[in-house]
Amino acid sequence: MFAFMVSAQNQGGQRGGGMSPEARAQRYETLKKECKLTDKQLDEIKKIDDEFAPKQRELFEKYRDDREKMTAERNKLNEARNAKVKPLLSKEQFDKYVELTSRAQGNRQGGGGNR
């Protein structure tokens, strides 16, 4: 269920990191539902995703062969993204947003089933 959230962390030159339009739409639909986002909040999150997508792609290219460094740098980038998202959401919404994106990141890294 949370695999689509990977796109929040693994973005290429486009929103969703090369995900199909359907997968990208599903990701945002689930974010909206699970976090109880307004259309305006969701639009702002999409803008933030678009802002961080090239930075994420650069990070993956730069540290492709150094997983430890990539993880450390990705965590810094995630903190910066979360700092931009946090003011847009209530505490409950933000907590759910972090939970969803953290789970997806764990799934992508092979951590899998913390559900």
Secondary structure as UniProt FT lines:
FT   HELIX           3..8
FT   TURN            15..18
FT   HELIX           21..35
FT   HELIX           39..62
FT   TURN            63..65
FT   HELIX           67..85
FT   HELIX           86..88
FT   HELIX           91..108
FT   TURN            109..110
//
